[in-house]
Amino acid sequence: MSKEVVLVSERRDVIGKQVKELRRQGLLPAVVYGAGIEPTPIQLNSQDAEKILVGVGSSTLIDLHVGDEVYKVLVRDLQRDVIRRNPIHIDFLKVAMDVIISTVVPVELVGQSPAVQELGGVLVTGLSEIEVEALPSDLPDRVTVDLELLKNFDDTITVGDLYLGDGVTVLTDPDEFIANVVYQTMEEIVEEEEELEAELAEPELVGVEGEEGVEGEAPAEEAQEE
């Protein structure tokens, strides 16, 4: 079940290009839409919102205060500044608590694999998130995968091995892999092949401008004159 967080906002009158001025004032423009409401422009305190949104994913249920109203919402889109990486706009989806919805949930790897620690294997990771569907109150924040299950070489954890609760249906292909352990030599072979491919992809240098001719041969222009 997702943890609940609280965000406080107010309705926003400023729209379009004028929202840049809001950001200068320390406000974060956003919009809330979804079950039973019209799309509503809102604004939040940028610093407060950024602190609260740390670790919040697309499956985290949020109590969004808009004036006197409180909506149960999910973050549907979070835009960040390209350089500073701070939030610059958020889309919130208001959900109906009795309606099943689909979303993606991040995969978190925990623990240490005995095959890596004791046998010298190499951990290979696969999916970093999976798609699920559930009632909003049953959505997990994340899927925790224990790497201690990988005890031997070629042991693999797939999506089908995950259990998220009775109320959660996993939509991702159960055969997709989350993590496995391979022999060190296999990893080295892969690296060597990648290095070889990179070398073959580099263009061959035919010559350098201004380079003198091979010793014993006259430059092309002199040869023509002769």
N, C-alpha and C positions, 0 to 999 in steps of 0.2 A: 504493500500500500504506500502510495506517495506521501511524503511529508507535506504539510501545508505551510505555506508562507503567506505573509500579508504585505500588500503594496497599497499605498495611499495615493490617490490621484484626484484631479479635478477636471471638469470639462474644459475643452480648449476652443477658443474662438479664432486663434491665429492658424492659418493654413497656408499651403503652397510654399513659395520661396521665403515667405516671412518667418518660417520656423527657425531660420538661421539665427534670428534675433533672440528667439526663446533659448536656444542653446547657449548663447553668450550670457544669458541671465541665469544659467545653471539649471535650466529646465529640459526635460527629455520628452519630446513629442511621441505620442503613441496613438493607437486606435484600438477600440474594442468592438467586436462584432460577434454574431452567432445567434444561438437559440433565443428567440423571443425579443430581440432588440435590433434597432437600426444601427448601422455602423456609426460609432460615436468617437470623434476626436477628443483625446485627453492629453494631459501633461503630468509628469511626475518630477520630483526633485531628483536631479541627475545623480548626485553623490549617494543619496539614500538608496535609490533604485539599483545602482551599480553594486553596492555592497550586498544587497539582498539577493540579487540575481546570480551571484557567484555560486556555481554548482547547481543552478536550476536548469533542468533540461526540458525537453518538449513533452515529457510525461509527468512533470511536477505540477500538482494542483495548487493554484494560487487563489487566495481571497483578495480580490481587487476591489478596493473602495473607490467609488466614483460619486462624490458628494455624499448623499444619504443612502445610496444603493451599495450593495455588496454582491459582486458577481463571482462565481466560481469559473476560473479561466485557466487556459494553458497558453504558453508562449508558442505562437505559430511561426513567427519570423522575428529574428533579432538582428538588426543591421548594426555593424560596427564601423568606426572610422578606420580607414585602410592603414594609417600609420600608427595612431595612438591606441587603436583597438578598443576604445571606450564605446558604449552603446550610443547610437544616434537616432534610432527609431525602433519601436516595437509594435508588432501586431499581436493582440490578445484575442483568443477565441473563447467566447462564453459557451460553456457546455451545460447540457441538461444532465443531471445526475442519474437519471434513469434510462439514459440512452447510451448504448455501446458505441465507442469510437475507436479509431485506429490511430496509432502514432508509432514513433521509433523510440527505442530505449537503449541507452549506451551500455556497453559491456565493459565491466571492470574486472581485470585479472588481479587476483590476490594470492599470497603464499608463494612457496618455492617448489619447483618440480624436483623430486628425487632423481629423476633421469638426467636432469641438468646438473644438480649439485653433486651427485655421487658417481654418475657414470660419464660425465663430461659431454652430454648431449647438447644440442642447440635448440632453443625454443623458437618455434615459428608461430606467429600469430596470424589469425585470419580476420573475421568480421569484428568491427569495433562497435557495431550497433545492430539491433534486430527490430523487426516490425511486429507489433502485437496489437490486439484489440481487447477491450475490456470496458466495464463501466468506469467512469472517471475516478471513483473512489478506490478502485482496485488496481489502478495503474501503478506499477513499480517505478521508483526513481531511476533504478539501474539494475542490471543483472550482474550479480557477483559470481565469478567463476574461480574455483579453487584449483590452483595449479598443482597441488599436492596429489591430485588424481593421476598425474602423468608420472608413473613410476618406472616405466620401461621405454626403450626406444620404440618409435612408431606408435606409441599410445596417442590417442586423438580424442579431443573433446569437440563434439559437434552440437549444432543447434538442437538436435533431437534429444541430447542428454540434459538439457536445461529444464528446470521446473520453476515456474513463476507463480504458482498458486492455482486453485480451482477456478477462479473467476477470470483467468487470463488465457487467451488463445494466441499462440505464436503463429504468425503468418509467414515468416521466413522459412525457406526450404530447410527441412530438418537435416539434410545431408551436408549443408554448409558447415565448414569447420571453423572453430573458434581458436583452437591452439593445438599444437602437437610437438613432439620432440623427434629430431632426426640425428643421425650420426654426424660427428664433427667433419668427417671426410666428405660427406655429402654436401655440407655447407661450403667447404673449401672448393669443391668442384664447381658449385654454382657460382661462387665468386670469381674463379678463374675463367669460367665461360663468359661472365659479364664483362670482365676486363678485356678478354679477347675480342668480344663483340664491339666494345668501345674503341679498341685500337683499329679494328677493321673499318669502323665508321669514320675515322679521321681521314681527311683528304691528304694525299701524298704531296709533299712539297717538291715540285719539279726543279726549281731553282730560285735564286734570290736576285732581285734587281741589282745590277751593278757588279755581279759576280764575274770574275775573270774566267776565261776559257780554260779547259784542261791543259795541264803542262805539256808542251810539245805541240799544241795545236794553235793555229792563229785564230783570233776572233773572227766572227762571221763577216764583219765589214771588211777586215783586212784581206780575208780569203777572196772576197768578191773583187777587191781591187787588183789582187794578183791575177 
